[in-house]
Structures are given as C-alpha cells and as structure tokens.
Amino acid sequence: MSDTTTAGQKIAFLGTGKIGEALLSGLLRAGTSPADVLVTARRAERATELADRHGVTVVTNAEAAKLADTLILAVKPQDMGTLLDELAEHVAADKLVVSAAAGIPTSWFEERLAPGTPVVRVMPNTPVLVDEGMSVISGGSHAAEAHLLRAEAIFRSVGKALRVPESQQDAATALSGSGPAYFYFLVEAMIDAGILLGLPRQVAHELIVQSAIGASVMLRDSGEHPVKLREAVTSPAGTTIAAIRELENHGVRAAMLGALEAARDRSRELAGGGK
C-alpha cells in the first residue's frame, strides 16, 4: 500500500463476515500485499474460501495476535468478550487494536488488554461493500496520532473516514452506522407510492434509485446546503411543495428526529451491556 502509515505492516482481520471481508478486499485493491494480510475464520471451509479468493494467510487468533502489527476485530458485539478472553494474553502493548463492533467503548478493551495498548474504535457502515463507506474513528486513551492515521488509512480504502471524540460515537452510529437503512426504508416507501400511482414496480424502482443517486452526488459535490438544493426543486404552487406539505403534516421530520434519538439511545444501552 502506498500509504506510509501502513506500508510494511502486517494487518490481521479477526472476524471476516461481510464487513470484515469488504475491508480486507478494499485494502488489497488499494495496494496492500496479500502477504501482509492475515485472517482468522471459525470454519475450515471459510478459511479455504478466503485464502483462495484473496491469497491471504489464514491463522489462529493467537497467531494473529503475535504476528500482526494491527488487529482489526470485526466480530459481532456479543462475541467480543469471548474473543478478548482468547486474545488478551497474546496481545503485546505495542500492537494496535481496532474495534469495528458497535457500542463497545475503547475503555472496555483497555481494561482487558496489556496496560498501554492503543485501541481505536471505528463505526463503519455497509456501503464499505461498494467502497462508499462512512467510517467514524475515535482513539482510546493510549492511541497516538500515528495509530489514528493508520486506522484512517485502512478504512479510507473502502470510502471516507471521519475522526470524532468517542463521546460522539453513539450519535455517529445513529446517523451513519444505521443511516443506510433509513434511506432504504424511504426508497422502499417511494417505490410503493409509485406502484400506487400506477407505475410498474421496475419502472418505479429505476426512477427512485437513480433519483437517489443523483441527489446524493449533488449533495456531496455541489457544496450547497440541502435546503438550497430542495428549494431549487420546489417551485411556487408546484408538485414538490404539495408533497412537502404532506410530509410536514404527517410529522416526517419529527419522526426522523425521534428515530435517530432512539438509535443513539440503543447504542448507549449496548455500550452499557444492554441486550
């Protein structure tokens, strides 16, 4: 990889489900040598699949902890305790531990690892699967600038990465971690509306999906506030303002605020051990 923050470093992925494999493949496309990537897998057939598909080396969790410079923990939050119980004695304090598990604070890892171990918490979202992810990064109490830069380089191989204080991670989880689901929900509702208005499902789907892509690119590239972009479509006494009025009458804005608060609160519950 051309980025000097990760060049020559061995990176291990512990947990290679969809998100873990997406990160792995993104790193390889960005130039990381397969020889510098280690993976672990519970099932032998999964291990063979990863080795054949990506040319990486499959190791045990203990071997990964000993051999890698950076450990990316991408297992489900409920499996993290078991993984740490197995890993802790093998992780030296000079290793960088990166957690991609929702809701678990860096302090939780620091209490279970060798004193001084740098931990970085990352909340990616599913568009990492198409290299358009949004990953939110926070450093623990022992994470230095070099550690944060290394984590950013890894996650930028599959989209964008933004650094925030860890106190903002629950809010970021509500917005970007869960965010794609809100858009899918809205697109689903709009497609159903298209069918109600008499369009075939495939036609409604193509109209809405391309409109969503176009609107997203304009938001990203124009630099304009979303209000300005919306106003540009909303002519006086036109079709758009009639639709906007109905959305406001049905409390869509208030519902979105409430939904994001609920997601933020659930992230806090998970951090506190809630199930």
PALO-354524 format. One line per 8 residues: for each residue x, y, z of N, C-alpha, C. Coordinates in pm, 1 decimal. Example, Ala and Ser with C-alpha at 12.3 -4.5 7.8 and 13.67 -1.06 7.14 Angstrom:
BEGIN
1319.0:-569.0:780.0:1230.0:-450.0:780.0:1320.0:-330.0:780.0  1285.0:-225.0:708.0:1367.0:-106.0:714.0:1290.0:3.0:787.0
This chain:
BEGIN
84.8:-119.9:0.0:0.0:0.0:0.0:87.9:124.3:0.0  51.6:221.6:-76.5:135.3:340.0:-90.1:137.6:425.8:35.0  33.7:418.1:116.8:27.2:499.7:237.1:133.9:455.0:335.4  221.0:548.5:376.4:332.4:513.7:463.5:288.4:473.9:603.0  164.7:503.2:639.9:119.3:468.4:774.0:93.1:318.9:788.0  77.0:248.6:675.8:51.3:104.6:682.4:154.1:23.2:604.9  243.5:88.5:530.0:341.7:17.8:448.5:428.7:-72.4:534.8  441.3:-198.8:490.9:526.1:-293.8:561.3:468.3:-348.7:689.6
347.7:-308.2:724.6:284.2:-354.7:846.9:196.6:-476.6:816.1  194.6:-568.6:908.0:104.2:-683.1:893.7:-28.3:-649.4:962.3  -136.5:-676.8:891.7:-270.6:-646.2:940.7:-348.8:-776.1:949.4  -412.1:-800.7:1063.0:-491.5:-922.4:1082.5:-638.3:-887.0:1100.0  -722.4:-961.6:1032.2:-866.8:-945.8:1045.4:-921.2:-1063.1:1125.3  -976.0:-1030.4:1241.5:-1037.5:-1132.2:1325.5:-1188.0:-1113.2:1317.2  -1250.7:-1196.3:1234.9:-1390.5:-1178.7:1200.8:-1398.6:-1134.8:1055.8  -1429.4:-1227.5:967.9:-1431.0:-1195.4:825.6:-1568.1:-1227.3:766.8
-1670.7:-1162.6:826.3:-1802.5:-1165.4:765.4:-1803.4:-1065.9:650.8  -1920.6:-1012.9:617.8:-1930.1:-922.3:502.9:-1845.7:-797.3:521.1  -1856.9:-734.5:639.3:-1781.9:-610.5:661.6:-1632.3:-638.3:666.9  -1593.0:-741.8:739.9:-1451.2:-775.3:750.6:-1389.3:-806.9:616.3  -1459.5:-885.6:534.3:-1405.4:-919.5:402.6:-1404.1:-797.6:310.3  -1503.6:-709.1:325.2:-1504.5:-586.6:244.8:-1381.5:-501.3:275.6  -1347.3:-488.9:402.9:-1228.0:-413.5:441.0:-1102.0:-479.6:386.2  -1097.4:-610.0:398.4:-982.9:-686.3:350.5:-962.5:-664.9:200.0
-1070.0:-682.0:123.6:-1058.2:-668.6:-22.0:-1027.6:-524.5:-61.4  -1080.6:-427.4:13.8:-1050.4:-287.5:-13.5:-902.9:-257.2:5.3  -844.6:-310.5:110.6:-701.3:-290.9:134.8:-617.4:-349.6:21.7  -656.2:-468.8:-23.2:-581.5:-533.1:-131.4:-591.9:-452.6:-261.0  -711.1:-401.4:-290.7:-727.9:-319.2:-410.9:-647.3:-190.6:-401.5  -629.4:-141.1:-278.4:-553.8:-16.9:-257.7:-403.3:-38.6:-263.6  -360.2:-164.4:-274.9:-218.3:-190.6:-293.8:-148.4:-268.5:-185.1  -218.2:-303.0:-77.9:-156.6:-384.9:26.6:-127.9:-524.0:-27.7
-11.5:-576.4:0.2:24.8:-710.8:-45.7:-51.3:-816.9:33.3  -104.0:-919.2:-34.2:-169.4:-1028.1:39.3:-77.9:-1091.9:143.2  52.2:-1084.0:119.6:147.6:-1141.8:214.4:146.5:-1068.5:348.0  93.7:-945.3:348.3:90.0:-865.7:471.7:-45.5:-872.9:541.6  -134.2:-958.3:492.9:-268.5:-967.7:549.3:-292.1:-1107.4:604.9  -334.9:-1111.3:729.7:-370.2:-1236.0:795.9:-519.5:-1234.7:827.7  -581.7:-1351.0:823.7:-723.0:-1359.4:858.8:-745.4:-1480.3:948.4  -851.4:-1470.6:1027.9:-893.6:-1586.2:1107.3:-1035.4:-1624.5:1064.7
-1070.4:-1749.9:1084.5:-1204.4:-1797.6:1048.1:-1242.1:-1914.6:1138.6  -1369.1:-1916.8:1177.4:-1415.5:-2025.6:1264.1:-1422.8:-2157.9:1189.5  -1469.3:-2151.2:1063.5:-1493.9:-2272.8:986.4:-1382.5:-2296.4:884.8  -1343.4:-2421.9:869.0:-1235.6:-2456.8:776.9:-1269.7:-2419.4:633.7  -1397.0:-2439.6:595.4:-1434.8:-2407.1:457.7:-1427.7:-2257.1:430.7  -1458.2:-2176.0:532.3:-1447.9:-2031.4:517.8:-1301.9:-1990.8:505.7  -1215.7:-2054.6:581.7:-1073.1:-2025.8:574.9:-1019.3:-2055.2:435.4  -1058.2:-2169.1:379.1:-1014.6:-2206.1:244.3:-1065.7:-2106.3:141.2
-1191.1:-2064.1:156.4:-1252.2:-1968.2:64.9:-1175.3:-1836.2:64.7  -1141.4:-1784.9:183.7:-1068.9:-1657.8:194.1:-928.5:-1667.7:134.4  -860.7:-1778.7:161.6:-725.3:-1797.7:109.1:-726.6:-1806.9:-42.4  -823.3:-1880.8:-96.9:-831.1:-1898.2:-242.1:-871.3:-1767.9:-312.0  -964.6:-1693.9:-252.2:-1017.7:-1574.3:-316.2:-920.6:-1457.5:-310.2  -849.7:-1443.1:-196.8:-768.8:-1322.9:-177.5:-618.3:-1349.0:-167.9  -579.0:-1472.9:-155.6:-436.5:-1502.2:-144.7:-375.4:-1466.4:-11.3  -460.0:-1451.0:92.2:-411.5:-1414.8:225.1:-382.5:-1539.9:306.9
-317.1:-1521.2:420.1:-280.7:-1632.8:506.9:-381.5:-1646.6:619.6  -432.2:-1766.9:637.9:-527.3:-1794.7:746.1:-449.9:-1846.2:866.7  -475.5:-1785.1:982.4:-405.3:-1820.5:1105.9:-506.6:-1834.6:1219.4  -459.2:-1880.3:1333.2:-544.5:-1882.7:1452.3:-547.9:-1743.5:1514.0  -641.2:-1722.1:1605.3:-648.9:-1592.5:1673.4:-519.5:-1561.4:1748.2  -463.5:-1662.2:1814.1:-339.9:-1641.5:1889.6:-224.5:-1605.0:1796.5  -215.9:-1672.6:1682.5:-110.0:-1642.7:1585.6:-126.2:-1501.4:1529.4  -249.8:-1463.6:1503.1:-274.9:-1328.1:1453.0:-225.5:-1224.4:1552.1
-254.1:-1247.1:1679.4:-213.6:-1151.8:1783.1:-62.1:-1140.7:1792.1  7.4:-1250.8:1769.8:153.5:-1249.5:1780.0:221.3:-1191.1:1656.4  164.1:-1217.0:1537.6:232.0:-1183.7:1413.1:196.7:-1046.6:1356.1  75.8:-999.4:1382.0:29.2:-875.7:1318.1:68.0:-751.9:1398.3  85.8:-641.0:1327.7:108.5:-511.9:1392.2:-24.5:-445.4:1428.8  -127.6:-471.3:1344.6:-260.7:-415.7:1366.6:-362.5:-527.5:1366.7  -446.2:-531.0:1469.4:-552.5:-631.1:1479.1:-685.8:-561.4:1459.0  -760.3:-602.3:1358.5:-892.0:-546.0:1334.0:-995.4:-647.4:1381.6
-1066.8:-611.2:1488.0:-1165.5:-700.9:1548.5:-1301.5:-667.9:1488.4  -1349.9:-756.7:1401.0:-1473.1:-730.4:1328.0:-1579.9:-834.8:1356.8  -1575.8:-891.0:1478.4:-1679.9:-986.1:1516.8:-1800.2:-910.0:1572.2  -1910.7:-979.2:1590.6:-2030.6:-916.4:1644.7:-2006.7:-875.3:1790.3  -2074.1:-769.1:1835.8:-2051.2:-722.1:1973.6:-2068.6:-831.7:2078.1  -2168.5:-918.1:2057.6:-2193.3:-1023.0:2156.9:-2084.0:-1129.9:2159.5  -1998.5:-1133.4:2056.8:-1890.1:-1231.9:2052.1:-1756.8:-1172.9:2096.1  -1755.2:-1042.6:2124.5:-1629.2:-976.2:2152.7:-1567.5:-1022.3:2284.8
-1650.6:-1048.7:2385.8:-1597.7:-1093.6:2514.3:-1521.7:-1224.0:2501.9  -1577.9:-1320.8:2430.3:-1512.2:-1449.7:2409.3:-1381.5:-1432.8:2334.1  -1383.3:-1346.4:2232.0:-1261.5:-1322.7:2153.8:-1152.7:-1259.7:2240.5  -1188.0:-1161.2:2321.3:-1087.6:-1095.9:2407.0:-1032.0:-1191.5:2511.5  -1117.6:-1280.2:2562.9:-1068.8:-1379.2:2659.5:-960.0:-1465.0:2597.1  -976.5:-1496.4:2468.6:-879.0:-1579.8:2398.3:-754.3:-1501.8:2358.4  -773.0:-1374.7:2324.0:-663.4:-1294.1:2270.0:-574.0:-1229.9:2374.4  -633.0:-1185.9:2484.7:-566.8:-1092.4:2576.7:-423.2:-1129.6:2610.7
-396.1:-1253.4:2643.1:-261.2:-1291.2:2686.5:-159.6:-1289.4:2572.6  -208.2:-1283.7:2447.9:-117.7:-1287.6:2332.8:-92.8:-1150.3:2271.0  -166.7:-1046.5:2315.0:-156.0:-914.6:2253.3:-56.6:-828.8:2332.5  58.2:-801.1:2269.5:157.1:-713.5:2333.8:109.6:-569.3:2328.1  161.3:-487.6:2418.8:115.2:-349.1:2431.4:155.0:-260.4:2313.8  244.1:-312.0:2223.5:282.9:-231.2:2107.6:195.6:-259.7:1985.5  95.6:-345.8:2000.0:3.0:-374.4:1890.6:-107.1:-268.5:1888.1  -157.2:-238.9:1768.4:-274.5:-152.9:1755.7:-398.1:-240.7:1743.6
-494.2:-218.8:1831.1:-619.5:-293.7:1828.4:-729.5:-201.2:1777.3  -793.6:-241.3:1670.1:-901.9:-163.3:1609.5:-1031.5:-242.2:1622.6  -1130.9:-182.7:1687.4:-1260.3:-248.0:1704.6:-1361.8:-188.4:1608.7  -1431.7:-277.1:1537.0:-1539.5:-232.9:1448.7:-1674.4:-280.7:1501.2  -1682.7:-301.8:1632.1:-1806.0:-351.0:1694.6:-1885.8:-234.9:1752.4  -2012.2:-230.6:1720.1:-2098.4:-121.3:1765.2:-2114.1:-120.6:1916.6  -2105.8:-0.8:1974.6:-2145.4:19.2:2113.5:-2042.2:-11.6:2219.0  -1928.4:-72.1:2183.3:-1830.0:-110.2:2285.4:-1722.0:-2.3:2294.4
-1706.3:62.2:2409.9:-1608.7:171.3:2423.9:-1465.0:120.9:2427.9  -1371.7:207.7:2395.9:-1230.7:169.5:2398.7:-1186.6:129.3:2539.6  -1246.4:189.2:2641.5:-1208.3:155.9:2780.4:-1233.9:9.8:2811.5  -1336.9:-48.1:2749.6:-1369.3:-190.6:2771.3:-1253.4:-277.9:2726.4  -1192.0:-242.6:2612.2:-1077.7:-319.0:2560.9:-953.7:-292.5:2645.3  -933.8:-166.3:2684.2:-814.7:-130.7:2760.2:-810.0:-203.1:2893.6  -925.8:-227.9:2951.8:-930.8:-299.0:3080.0:-892.3:-446.3:3065.7  -904.2:-500.1:2944.3:-881.4:-642.8:2921.3:-749.4:-673.2:2852.0
-682.0:-569.5:2804.4:-555.3:-587.9:2734.1:-439.4:-537.9:2819.1  -318.3:-562.2:2770.9:-199.7:-519.3:2845.0:-202.2:-367.4:2864.9  -156.5:-319.6:2980.0:-156.3:-175.9:3006.2:-83.0:-98.9:2896.2  -146.9:8.8:2849.2:-85.0:91.6:2746.8:-116.7:52.0:2604.1  -193.6:-55.9:2585.7:-226.5:-99.8:2449.3:-313.1:5.4:2379.2  -271.0:53.0:2261.1:-352.2:152.1:2188.6:-474.7:85.3:2125.5  -590.6:145.7:2146.7:-716.8:94.6:2092.1:-784.4:207.0:2014.2  -833.3:173.9:1896.9:-909.7:267.7:1815.1:-1045.6:205.5:1787.5
-1148.3:284.3:1808.6:-1286.7:239.7:1786.0:-1336.1:296.5:1653.0  -1393.4:210.0:1570.7:-1441.9:252.9:1439.4:-1584.1:202.9:1418.4  -1670.7:291.3:1368.2:-1805.7:251.4:1329.5:-1818.8:267.4:1178.1  -1798.5:158.2:1101.7:-1819.8:165.9:957.5:-1967.2:141.6:925.6  -2007.1:163.9:801.8:-2142.0:124.3:762.1:-2134.9:34.9:638.8  -2247.0:-24.2:602.6:-2245.2:-128.9:499.8:-2201.5:-83.2:360.9  -2211.6:45.4:321.8:-2158.2:82.0:190.2:-2007.6:62.2:174.6  -1936.7:18.3:280.0:-1797.4:-23.5:258.5:-1792.6:-137.2:157.3
-1904.7:-208.3:142.1:-1910.6:-319.4:46.6:-1894.7:-271.3:-97.1  -1923.8:-144.0:-124.2:-1909.8:-87.5:-258.9:-1812.2:30.3:-258.9  -1721.2:31.2:-161.3:-1617.7:135.1:-149.7:-1674.3:275.5:-131.2  -1792.9:285.2:-71.8:-1854.1:415.8:-44.6:-1893.4:425.8:102.8  -1816.4:360.1:186.8:-1848.3:358.2:328.3:-1820.4:490.5:398.0  -1882.9:505.8:513.8:-1853.3:616.5:604.3:-1811.4:554.2:736.4  -1686.0:572.1:772.7:-1632.3:513.9:894.9:-1596.8:624.4:993.1  -1646.6:612.5:1115.0:-1624.3:713.4:1218.6:-1521.9:658.0:1317.6
-1414.8:732.3:1341.2:-1297.8:682.5:1413.8:-1273.3:763.4:1540.2  -1249.2:690.7:1651.6:-1216.5:754.6:1779.6:-1102.0:678.1:1845.2  -1011.0:751.5:1903.4:-898.1:689.0:1970.7:-922.6:671.6:2119.3  -868.3:563.6:2174.6:-872.4:542.5:2318.1:-764.4:623.4:2387.4  -748.5:601.0:2516.1:-658.3:684.7:2595.1:-511.1:662.8:2561.6  -476.2:550.7:2498.4:-336.6:522.3:2464.9:-309.2:533.8:2314.7  -408.8:573.4:2237.1:-391.7:583.1:2092.4:-327.2:716.1:2055.5  -212.3:709.9:1991.9:-140.8:829.7:1948.2:-184.1:866.7:1806.1
-134.9:980.6:1758.7:-169.5:1027.2:1624.3:-134.4:923.3:1518.1  -21.7:857.6:1533.0:19.6:757.3:1434.8:-79.6:641.9:1428.0  -135.7:604.7:1541.9:-234.1:495.3:1543.8:-362.5:536.4:1472.5  -406.0:659.0:1496.3:-527.2:708.4:1431.3:-506.8:720.3:1280.1  -390.1:765.7:1239.9:-360.7:775.5:1096.5:-360.3:637.8:1031.5  -308.5:539.1:1102.9:-305.2:403.0:1048.7:-446.3:348.7:1030.7  -531.9:371.2:1130.5:-670.5:325.4:1119.8:-742.8:397.2:1006.1  -719.2:527.3:993.7:-783.6:603.7:886.1:-741.3:552.8:749.8
-614.5:519.9:733.7:-566.2:469.8:604.8:-635.0:339.5:568.0  -657.4:253.7:666.4:-723.2:125.3:640.3:-866.9:147.5:595.6  -940.2:230.4:667.8:-1082.4:246.0:639.0:-1108.9:337.1:519.1  -1012.1:421.4:484.9:-1028.5:503.6:364.2:-1013.2:421.9:236.9  -966.0:299.4:248.8:-958.3:213.4:130.6:-1096.9:169.6:84.6  -1199.0:189.9:169.2:-1335.8:149.8:133.3:-1435.1:264.6:150.7  -1387.8:388.8:137.5:-1478.7:502.5:149.5:-1412.8:617.9:221.5  -1491.3:688.0:301.8:-1441.4:802.1:377.9:-1428.2:765.3:525.4
-1341.1:836.8:594.0:-1322.9:818.5:737.6:-1321.9:954.8:804.1  -1390.3:963.8:915.4:-1401.2:1090.2:988.8:-1367.1:1065.7:1134.3  -1279.1:1148.6:1189.2:-1238.0:1133.9:1328.7:-1326.9:1218.9:1418.9  -1380.7:1160.0:1525.2:-1462.2:1232.5:1622.1:-1422.2:1191.4:1762.6  -1451.9:1274.3:1864.2:-1432.5:1231.1:2003.0:-1520.1:1109.8:2031.0  -1472.8:1021.4:2117.2:-1550.0:899.5:2143.0:-1686.6:929.9:2202.5  -1701.3:1043.0:2270.1:-1830.4:1080.7:2327.7:-1937.1:1101.0:2219.5  -1894.4:1117.9:2094.4:-1988.2:1137.6:1983.8:-2014.1:1009.6:1904.6
-1956.0:898.2:1946.9:-1969.0:775.4:1869.7:-2113.4:723.8:1865.6  -2186.7:734.6:1975.5:-2324.7:685.0:1975.1:-2411.1:765.5:1878.3  -2390.0:896.6:1875.3:-2463.6:980.2:1780.8:-2423.9:947.4:1637.4  -2294.4:925.0:1613.6:-2248.6:890.1:1479.3:-2303.6:755.2:1435.4  -2313.8:662.6:1529.9:-2373.5:532.1:1498.7:-2517.6:549.2:1452.7  -2590.6:637.7:1520.8:-2730.5:662.1:1484.3:-2741.7:722.5:1345.2  -2648.0:811.8:1309.6:-2657.0:880.0:1180.6:-2599.7:797.2:1065.9  -2473.4:758.8:1076.2:-2411.0:692.3:961.6:-2407.0:540.8:973.9
-2388.2:488.8:1095.0:-2385.8:343.7:1111.6:-2517.3:280.4:1069.9  -2626.3:335.9:1120.8:-2760.2:287.6:1085.3:-2817.1:361.4:964.5  -2752.9:469.9:924.0:-2806.1:559.3:821.8:-2852.3:494.9:692.2  -2774.6:401.9:633.9:-2820.3:342.8:508.4:-2959.3:280.8:518.2  -2993.1:223.6:633.6:-3125.2:160.8:648.6:-3237.6:262.7:634.4  -3215.1:385.5:682.1:-3319.9:486.8:670.0:-3345.8:520.6:523.4  -3238.8:528.6:445.3:-3254.7:558.7:303.0:-3324.4:443.3:229.9  -3286.6:319.5:265.2:-3353.7:205.5:202.6:-3502.3:205.4:236.7
-3532.8:238.9:361.0:-3672.2:244.4:405.7:-3749.7:349.4:325.2  -3688.1:466.5:306.7:-3752.2:573.2:231.1:-3770.5:533.7:84.5  -3666.8:473.2:24.8:-3676.4:429.6:-114.6:-3784.7:323.2:-129.6  -3792.1:231.1:-34.7:-3897.0:128.3:-37.9:-4036.1:192.4:-38.0  -4054.7:292.4:48.9:-4184.5:359.9:57.4:-4215.5:434.9:-72.2  -4113.8:498.0:-132.6:-4135.4:573.0:-255.6:-4166.8:480.0:-373.3  -4104.5:363.9:-376.5:-4136.5:266.2:-481.4:-4280.4:219.0:-466.7  -4322.4:191.4:-343.1:-4461.8:152.5:-319.5:-4556.9:263.3:-364.4
-4517.9:388.3:-339.3:-4601.0:500.8:-382.6:-4611.1:504.3:-534.7  -4499.4:475.9:-602.2:-4500.9:472.2:-747.5:-4596.7:366.7:-800.9  -4597.9:251.5:-734.9:-4690.5:144.5:-774.5:-4834.7:188.8:-751.0  -4859.6:254.6:-637.5:-4993.4:307.0:-608.0:-5038.1:406.2:-715.3  -4943.0:481.7:-770.0:-4975.4:580.7:-872.1:-4986.7:520.5:-1011.9  -4963.3:388.1:-1021.4:-4986.9:319.7:-1148.6:-4864.0:278.1:-1225.7  -4745.8:295.0:-1168.4:-4623.9:256.3:-1238.4:-4588.6:110.2:-1210.9  -4531.3:39.5:-1308.2:-4478.5:-94.2:-1281.1:-4367.3:-85.8:-1177.0
-4350.6:-191.6:-1098.3:-4250.6:-188.9:-990.5:-4111.2:-157.9:-1043.9  -4069.6:-221.1:-1154.1:-3934.9:-199.2:-1204.5:-3914.5:-55.5:-1250.0  -4016.6:3.8:-1310.0:-4006.1:143.8:-1352.2:-3993.2:234.5:-1229.3  -4077.9:211.1:-1128.0:-4070.6:291.2:-1005.2:-3934.9:275.8:-939.0  -3884.3:153.3:-937.1:-3754.5:126.4:-876.1:-3644.0:204.6:-946.9  -3641.6:199.9:-1080.3:-3536.1:268.3:-1154.1:-3545.0:419.8:-1137.6  -3666.8:472.9:-1139.1:-3684.8:616.9:-1122.7:-3632.7:663.5:-987.1  -3668.5:591.1:-881.7:-3632.2:633.8:-745.9:-3484.7:611.6:-717.9
-3431.3:497.0:-756.8:-3290.9:467.8:-727.3:-3199.5:567.5:-797.6  -3225.7:596.2:-925.7:-3140.0:693.0:-995.2:-3157.8:833.1:-938.4  -3279.4:867.1:-898.4:-3301.0:997.6:-834.4:-3222.1:1006.8:-704.5  -3218.9:897.1:-628.4:-3143.5:895.3:-502.8:-2993.8:910.9:-528.2  -2943.0:841.2:-630.2:-2800.6:851.3:-663.1:-2767.1:994.1:-706.2  -2849.3:1050.1:-794.8:-2824.0:1186.0:-842.4:-2828.3:1287.7:-730.4  -2928.0:1275.8:-642.9:-2939.4:1368.7:-531.0:-2819.4:1357.1:-437.9  -2771.7:1233.5:-414.8:-2657.3:1212.3:-326.4:-2530.7:1274.9:-383.6
-2509.3:1257.2:-513.2:-2390.7:1315.1:-576.6:-2396.7:1467.7:-570.9  -2515.7:1524.4:-592.4:-2529.5:1670.4:-583.1:-2501.5:1720.0:-441.2  -2550.3:1648.2:-342.2:-2522.6:1685.5:-203.7:-2373.3:1682.2:-175.3  -2306.5:1577.9:-226.6:-2163.5:1561.4:-199.6:-2078.5:1662.7:-275.2  -2111.9:1687.8:-401.2:-2021.6:1762.1:-488.3:-2054.3:1910.9:-504.0  -2178.3:1948.8:-476.7:-2216.0:2088.5:-502.0:-2170.5:2183.2:-391.9  -2156.4:2132.1:-270.4:-2122.4:2217.8:-157.3:-2239.2:2298.5:-106.3  -2356.5:2278.4:-163.6:-2475.6:2352.7:-123.1:-2542.8:2287.7:-2.4
-2608.1:2370.0:79.5:-2688.3:2319.0:190.8:-2809.1:2245.3:133.7  -2851.6:2135.6:195.5:-2966.4:2061.7:142.8:-3092.6:2145.9:128.5  -3108.0:2246.8:213.3:-3225.6:2333.7:199.6:-3223.4:2404.2:64.4  -3105.3:2452.4:24.2:-3095.2:2521.0:-104.7:-3124.9:2427.6:-220.7  -3073.8:2305.6:-211.5:-3098.5:2208.9:-318.2:-3246.8:2173.7:-325.4  -3310.7:2159.9:-210.1:-3453.9:2130.3:-210.0:-3533.2:2247.7:-266.6  -3495.7:2368.9:-226.8:-3568.3:2486.7:-275.3:-3556.9:2501.6:-427.6  -3445.3:2454.8:-483.8:-3427.0:2464.5:-628.6:-3526.4:2376.6:-704.0
-3578.2:2273.3:-637.3:-3676.6:2183.6:-699.2:-3819.5:2228.6:-668.2  -3834.1:2313.5:-565.1:-3966.0:2346.7:-511.2:-4016.2:2479.5:-568.7  -4086.5:2471.4:-679.7:-4140.3:2592.7:-742.0:-4272.5:2631.9:-675.6  -4310.1:2759.9:-680.2:-4434.5:2805.6:-616.5:-4557.0:2731.7:-670.7  -4642.1:2688.0:-578.6:-4768.4:2620.3:-611.9:-4748.1:2498.5:-701.0  -4629.1:2437.2:-692.9:-4599.7:2322.7:-778.4:-4623.1:2188.7:-710.3  -4578.5:2084.2:-779.2:-4599.0:1948.2:-728.9:-4514.3:1919.0:-605.2  -4391.1:1970.7:-604.9:-4299.9:1937.6:-495.0:-4347.4:1995.9:-363.1
-4391.8:2121.6:-364.2:-4435.0:2183.3:-239.0:-4561.1:2116.3:-186.1  -4644.9:2065.0:-277.5:-4763.3:1991.5:-233.5:-4722.5:1864.1:-158.7  -4618.2:1798.7:-209.9:-4569.0:1677.8:-143.7:-4501.5:1711.5:-10.5  -4420.9:1818.8:-9.4:-4352.8:1859.8:113.8:-4454.3:1891.2:222.8  -4564.8:1958.8:185.7:-4668.5:1990.5:284.5:-4723.2:1863.2:348.2  -4745.7:1759.8:267.6:-4796.8:1634.4:321.7:-4695.2:1568.5:415.2  -4569.3:1574.1:378.2:-4465.5:1518.5:465.8:-4463.2:1591.4:599.6  -4475.3:1723.8:596.8:-4477.5:1801.3:721.5:-4604.5:1773.3:800.4
-4718.8:1761.8:732.2:-4845.6:1731.7:800.5:-4840.9:1597.7:873.0  -4765.6:1502.7:816.6:-4755.4:1370.0:877.7:-4637.2:1358.5:974.6  -4571.5:1468.3:1001.4:-4465.7:1468.8:1103.3:-4341.8:1390.0:1066.0  -4307.6:1386.4:937.1:-4192.3:1307.4:894.1:-4063.0:1360.3:956.2  -4047.7:1492.7:962.2:-3926.2:1550.0:1021.7:-3915.6:1512.1:1169.8  -4025.2:1525.0:1243.5:-4024.9:1489.3:1385.8:-3999.8:1340.8:1405.3  -4056.6:1258.7:1315.4:-4035.1:1114.3:1324.6:-3887.7:1080.2:1303.9  -3820.6:1149.3:1212.2:-3678.9:1123.9:1188.5:-3595.8:1163.4:1310.0
-3627.1:1276.6:1370.5:-3556.3:1317.4:1491.8:-3572.9:1212.0:1601.6  -3694.9:1164.9:1618.6:-3720.5:1063.4:1720.1:-3650.6:932.3:1689.7  -3647.3:894.5:1562.0:-3581.6:770.2:1522.5:-3432.3:774.0:1552.0  -3368.7:885.9:1520.7:-3224.8:897.1:1544.7:-3192.6:900.6:1693.8  -3278.4:964.8:1771.3:-3259.2:962.1:1916.8:-3270.7:819.9:1969.9  -3366.3:743.1:1917.3:-3384.2:604.3:1961.1:-3261.9:520.3:1926.9  -3206.2:541.6:1807.4:-3086.3:467.8:1767.2:-2968.2:505.8:1855.9  -2954.0:635.2:1885.5:-2846.7:680.8:1974.6:-2859.4:618.4:2112.6
-2982.4:615.4:2164.8:-3005.3:560.0:2298.1:-2977.2:409.5:2301.6  -3011.4:340.0:2192.4:-2985.2:195.2:2187.2:-2835.5:167.7:2182.8  -2760.8:253.3:2112.6:-2615.9:238.0:2109.4:-2557.9:254.5:2249.8  -2613.0:349.8:2325.6:-2567.6:367.6:2463.9:-2599.5:246.7:2549.7  -2717.1:187.0:2525.9:-2755.1:67.5:2601.1:-2659.3:-46.8:2573.1  -2622.4:-62.8:2445.8:-2528.8:-169.2:2408.7:-2394.2:-146.5:2475.6  -2350.9:-20.3:2480.8:-2224.1:12.1:2546.3:-2227.2:-23.7:2693.7  -2345.3:-13.7:2752.5:-2359.5:-44.4:2894.6:-2389.2:-189.2:2923.0
-2386.6:-272.3:2818.6:-2412.7:-414.6:2836.7:-2555.7:-455.4:2813.6  -2640.4:-364.6:2760.8:-2778.9:-398.1:2733.3:-2789.9:-497.0:2620.2  -2900.8:-570.8:2617.5:-2921.3:-672.0:2513.9:-3050.8:-645.2:2441.8
